[in-house]
Amino acid sequence: MTGTRIPESHGQQRRAWRNLRGTLAPRATLSQLIVGLLCFLLGLSIAVQVGQREEDSLQGASQQELLRLLDESGRHVDSLEDENAELDRTLASLEAGQEDDAAAQSAAAERLEDLEILAGTVPAEGRGLHVTISDPAGSVSTGIVLGVVQELRNAGAEVLQIGPVRVIASTSITAGADGGIVVDGTEIPSPYVIRAIGDPTVMEPALKIPGGAADSVSSAGGTFTVRAEDEMRIDAVRELAEPTHSQVVK
Amino acid sequence: MIAIIGLLLGVIIGVVLQPDVPVFLQPYLPIAVVAALDTLAGGLRAALDGAFDSHVFITSFLFNVLIAAFLVFLGDQLGVGAQLSTAVIVVLGIRIFSNAAAIRRRLLRS
């Protein structure tokens, strides 16, 4: 192989240098120009290729590398989608919890309204019955008035008012000193006006059954008038006493 | 001398203008560059031996570049593009090294 030949002397080495200079000496022949052109193209290619690789690392990547990158990004997308689904589930459960809270709150508000009406702390309205018992002779006893109230309650009266006093669970009806009645400490003179919210078509017959509340008022010497009203408003309210000794069992 | 000037001119123009490589050439350009470098080293060695022939240089330059590009193309078609590219690069690299060693021995023996 000629490539491994070693020049034996300085003479040969000098000849090598001379050959190089001779070859490199510019000669304007066509072949030399073509050689120059090829070298120009080579230089251009090197520079462009180097620039290209700096420009975009993906362009020079092999197929396997691109596949690996694609695979990696696919896996990344998968994991992100998993995370997304997880977050969606969390969001859904939180929203469901919020809806439950809202439902519980509206149920509690409804219950509060019911209890407020029962306890008599708020005004109430609805259709009902307007009962007037006039007792000019003072012969209608407390028991008879109480019987009327009981009959109204039995017939489904939800809110009751005697005179200016709202009737609640703890209401007492007692006899007054001068023949009137006393409702929860408030003396009410005749005629006694009882207003009841409830179904008048049920309450009115209940009062008027033979031998019932209406008959007992008449037989005691009073007059009993009853009037159904489509829109009755009961404005009398009670202050709620804070329980001092009892506590809610939890 | 014309060859060296051409080489420098090419590098300078390439760096300054940064032209885009056509897409169909992109896979072949790196291998073609290595093949051309191999031919250049061979030509330099021939020049030291006093046996440089422009015609031989031109034909071997063009042939090496074309064969290298064709091998890459063939490898891509056969599905072994990466391996064949590596093989061509290795062979050309060995040739460049042996040529460079010969050139060094002729010029720098002392």
Interface residues (C-beta under 8 A of the other chain):
Chain A: T2 G3 T4 R5 I6 P7 H10 Q13 R15 A16 W17 N19 L20 G22 T23 L24 A25 P26 R27 T29 S31 Q32 L33 I34 V35 G36 L37 L38 C39 F40 L41 L42 G43 L44 S45 I46 A47 V48 Q49 G51 Q52 Q59 G60 S62 Q63 Q64
Chain B: M1 I2 A3 I4 I5 G6 L7 L8 L9 G10 V11 I12 I13 G14 V15 Q18 P19 V21 Q26 L29 P30 A32 V33 A36 L37 L40 G43 L44 R45 A47 L48 D49 G50 F52 S54 H55 F57 I58 F61 L62 G81 A82 S98 N99 A101 A102 R105 R106 L107 R109 S110
